[in-house]
Amino acid sequence: MTVLQFDGVIHRHVKQNACEVKSLVQRGLDAASGKSGACDLIEAHKWFNLAAMRGSTQAVRYRREISQEMSHMEIAEAQRAARDWLSVH
């Protein structure tokens, strides 16, 4: 088990397999590019955050890039969405 701290919140997780992490990163890319409709940076940030928590340095970079285009409220909403997703999965 690894203990990480993101945004002042401590997260404990078991290292996930590479396929799951790639899937999370791809979901973020799809949301950021609008592949399934309109571009959704909040959704993209959520997926990148989840992938980053599982060790993806690529997701950390993508999350940082899109964060520059988001308001503090949008980032907070994305972080809440990631926490909600974690509580269910």
KOLKE-425050 format. One record per residue (C-alpha): residue in three letters; x, y, z. Coordinates in steps of 0.1 Angstrom, whole numbers, plus 2048, in hexadecimal, padded with zeros to 3 digits. Layout:
// KOLKE-425050
ALAXYZ;...
This chain:
// KOLKE-425050
MET800800800;THR80C8237F7;VAL80284280A;LEU8008627F6;GLN7F48857FD;PHE7E289A7E3;ASP7D28BB7E9;GLY7D68B780E;VAL7C489580F;ILE7D6875817;HIS7CE858800;ARG7D7834805;HIS7D781D7E8;VAL7E47FD7DB;LYS7F88007BB;GLN7E17F979E;ASN7E97E677E;ALA7F67F9760;CYS7D77F274B;GLU7C0802765;VAL7D7821767;LYS7D9824741;SER7B3822740;LEU7AF83F759;VAL7C8854745;GLN7B584D725;ARG794857735;GLY7A487873F;LEU7B287D71B;ASP79087570D;ALA77E88E724;ALA7988A971D;SER7968A56F8;GLY7718A36F6;LYS7728816E6;SER74F8786F3;GLY74089B6EE;ALA74A8BC6FD;CYS76C8C170E;ASP7688BB734;LEU7878C6748;ILE7778BE769;GLU77189A75E;ALA79489874F;HIS7A48A676F;LYS79188B783;TRP79E86E76E;PHE7C287D76D;ASN7C0881793;LEU7B685C797;ALA7D1850780;ALA7EB867792;MET7E18577B3;ARG7E98367A4;GLY80C84179A;SER80884F777;THR82286B772;GLN812871750;ALA7F0878761;VAL801890779;ARG80E8A475B;TYR7ED8A4749;ARG7DA8AE769;ARG7F38CB76E;GLU7EE8D774A;ILE7C88D874B;SER7C88E776E;GLN7D790775F;GLU7B690A74B;MET79F904768;SER79291A785;HIS7989107A9;MET7739077AC;GLU7758F078E;ILE7948DF79C;ALA7838DA7BE;GLU7658CB7AB;ALA77C8B3799;GLN78C8A97BA;ARG76B8A27CA;ALA76188D7AC;ALA7808797AF;ARG77A8737D4;ASP7568697CD;TRP7628507B3;LEU77B8427CB;SER76083D7E5;VAL74C8277CD;HIS7688147BC;
